[in-house]
């Protein structure tokens, strides 16, 4: 199936998937004890990430391996300006990367403000598995990565560096404001439910383009950019991280599911809390995706324009998310 066909199918089926319907049959979901393995990720770059993640799931692999391998595809994409090697720099020309990962046992790892490392998501997993800590940042995170033989990269890549120099001439020290639905602040967040019924999630980004040097958003923060509770469900976020942090966004989504909300309802609740807190969200986009223990999914955004990718054993689609404000 061609990408444009996937997108068209996503537009047609999005309303069903986000309102409690089976994404691929159109039938109402029935209450049962079974679950349906699935992977779900943010934005259209999630299509390629999902393919790799699903390869792990279909071979009876663990969700934690799926969510790591999936987002590594996006981290390696030199054409992506919001994640990994092709990411945009901060005001001073440094491409600083953030990532976190969380498994079904509530183990989690994170790196923030790390520079010159090819796969921050894998470093985050190493923090989870090899240290007593959850988060390492900056030079400490980079030293840990190098000590553990992670691949180095040189950033920014030439075309991105050229863009930054042009921006610097025009803006000097003026902080760039994020644009709604632009690659200024788009992460790749990926959630998976495997055949064993276990959930895991990952999130990785280069953050807000031309941000202040040292800025860290929600993406590497467990509970903000990502949260997994294997009894209930998992959620991740994308958009303006400062607003997501204020409500502990992904944790809010999962806790709402714990109290009986569907994944869709839980995402809607988190978006409405952000709108309540921020007051003026005209230029702020925040979006959530969520999955529960049965494989039901949901998504919601402040504004129109967010989409997310889903893949299971039957189909793969790009779905236009519901949104709160016109």
N, C-alpha and C positions, 0 to 999 in steps of 0.2 A: 504494500500500500504506500502510495506516495505521500510526502509530508503534507501537501495541500489537501489531500483527501482526508488525512488524519485530522487536520484542523477543521475541515468542514464537518466531519463526523462529530468532533468535539463540540462544535457550536450547536449541533442538533440534539446531542444527548446531555449536554451540561445541566439542563433544568431537571432531568430525571436523577442524575447522580447526586445532586446536592439537596434533594428534597426527599430522601428516604426510599428511593426506588433502586432496583437492581440496575446497574449501569448498562448491562449488556442484554437484558431480556425485556426490560420495561415493566416487569412484574413487581408488585409490592414485595418488599423484603419480609420474609416470614420469621417469626421468633423461633429460634432453635439454638442448639448447643454447638453446631458446627461453625467453622470459620472458613473463609475463602482467602488464600494467599494472594497478596497484591503488593505492588509498589506504587508509590505516589510521590511526585516531586514538583517543585515550583518552576513556573515559566516554561517556555518552549524548549529551552536547552535541557529540560528534564526528559524529553523524549529519548535522546541518546543515552542519558544517564540511566534511565529505566531499563533500556535494553540490556545493558551490562549487569545491572542489579538483578534483573529477572533471570538471567542465565545462571546465577547463583541459586536463586530460589527454586527454579524448576529441577535442578539437580539435587534437591533436598539439602541445600546449603543453609547456613545460618543467616538470619537477618542482619547481624552485625557485619558479616563479610559483604553482604549485598549492598548495604548503605555506604560502606567505605569504597568499594570498587566502582559503584555507580558515579559518585561525585568526583572521583579521580579523573574521569573522562572530561568533565567540565573544567577541572583545574588545569588540564593539559591543553585546552583549546586556546590557541593564541589569538583567535578572533573574538573571544569573549572578553568584554571590557569591565566585567564586574566580579570576576572570579579568577584566581590563579595567575598563571604566567602572563596572560594578556591584560591583566587588571590595570586600572588607572591609578596614578600615584596620588600622594597627598600634596599639600601646598608646596612642600620642599622638594618634590620630585621622587620621593621614596614610595615604592609599592609595598605596603604592609598588609599582611594577610592574617585572617582570623578563621578559626574552625573549631567545631566541637563534635563529639560523637557520644552516643549513649546506648547501652544495651538493655536486654530484658531483665537483668538483675540489678538495675539502677547503677551499674558501674558507668563512669563517665570520664572523659578526658577533653582537654581544651588547650588551644594555643591562641595567643593574641599578639598583635603587633610584631609578627615574625616576618623577616625579610630574607629573600634569596634562597628559599627552600621550595622545591617543586611541589610537594604534596603535604600541605599543612594538615589535611584530614588524617593522614597516616601518622604524622607526628602526634596529633591529638590522641589517636588510639594508643600509641606507644606510651604517652603520659598516663593513660588509663591503666595500661597493663604492666608497666615497668616501674612506676613510681608510686609513692604513697599520696601523691597530690592529685588534684583535679585540673588545675590550670597553671601553665607556665607562660611567661610573656617576654617580649623583646629579646634582648641579647641572651638571657637565660634560656629561653625557648630555642633560639638558634643554636646555642652551644649544645644543648641536649640533642637536637636534631643531628648536628654534625658528629657528635660523639657516638651516635647510633647509626652512622653511615647513610643518612638520608641524602638524596640527590640535591645538589645545589643548582640554582638557576640564576641568570643575570636579568634583572629587571630595572627599569621598564624596558620593554622591547623597543626597537628603534622608532616604529611608527607612533607608539604611545608617547615616547619621550619627545618626539617632534610636536605632538598635540599639546603636551604639557608646556613646552617652551612658548608656543603661541599663546596659550592661555595665560601664562605668567606675564607676558608682555602687555596683555590687555587688562589684566586684573591686578597685577602686582601682588599685594598682600590681602586682597579682598576675598573672603571665603565664598566659595561657590555654593549656591543653594540647590538642593536636590530637586529634580523635576519629576513630577508624578509619572510613574511607569517607565522611566528612562533607566538606562543601565548605570546611572549614577549610584544606585543603591540596590541592585538586584542580586540576591544570593542564589545559590542552589541548595535547597533543603530537600532531603529525601527520607521518606519513611517506608518501612517494609514490615509486612507480616509474613512469616515463613510457614512452611508446611507443618512445623511443630507447634504452631500457634504462638510463637514468640515475636515480639516487636523490637525494633531498633530504629534509630534515626541518626542522621548526620546533617551538618550544615557548614558551608564554607563560602568565603567571600573575600574580595579585596576592599570592600566597603565603599563609603561615600567618596566619589571622585573629588580630588582637590580639598580633602578634609584637612583639618588642623593636624600637624604632626603629633602623633601620640593618641589620636582619637581611636576609640574602640566602640563599636556598636553592639547590637544585641546578639549577633551571630555566634560568638564563642561563649556566650553566657548561658549556662544550663538554667532552664526555667524561663528564660526570655526568648532566645532564638530557637531553642529546642527543649523538649521534655518528653520523657517516656516513662509510663507506668504500666508494667506488663499486666496488671490486674484490670486496667481500664482502657488505655489507648495511648496514642502519641500525637504530638503536634509540633509543627515548626512554623517559623514566621519569615516574612520578607518585607522590605520597605524601610521606612525611616526608623532606625534602631533606637534612637532616643525615646521615641513615643512608645515603642514596644517594651522597652525596659521599664518604663514607668508603671506598667500594669503587670509585670512578670508574665508577658503575653502567652507564651506556650504553656506554662504551668496553669494559667487561668483557664485555657481551653480544656486541658486534661481534667482539672478539678471540676469543671462544669459537667464533663462527661461522667465523672464519678457520681455526681448528684443527679444523674438521670437524663441529661441533655444528649441528644444525638450529636454526632460530629459536626453536622451542619449548624445546629442550634448553638453549639459551644463556640464555634468560630464567630457566629453572629454576635454572641454575648461579648466576646473579647473586643471586637471592632467597636461596639457601642460604648464600651468602657473607655476606649481610647478617645473617642469623640467627646465623651463627657469630660475627660481630663484635660484635653487639649483646647477645647472651646472652639478654636478656629483651625479647621483641618483642610482649608482650601488647597494648600500646596503640600499636604502630607498624605502619602499613600502608605498604608499598612495592610498586610494580607496574611491570612493564616490558612494552612491546610491541616487536616486531622484525619485520623483513622482509629477505629475502635477494634476490639478483640475479635469481632466477627468479619472484619474486612470492609465494613461500611465506611464511607469517606464523606468528607465535607470540606467546604472552603467558603471564605467570605473576605471581602475587601472594603476599604472605605470608599474608593472610587472605582468606576468602570475601567477595565483594561488589563486586569490581572488574569492570567490563565495558568493552568497546572496540568501535568501529564499523569496519566494512569496506565498501568499495564498489569494484566493478569494472564491466565492461560488461554483466554479467548480472544482478547482484543487489546489494542493500544490506542489511546485517544488523547487529544489535547482539548481540555474543557475550559470554556469561558466561565470564570467564577461569578457568583452573585456578588452584589455590592450594595452598600448602604445608602450612598448619596448620588444623586444624578448630577 
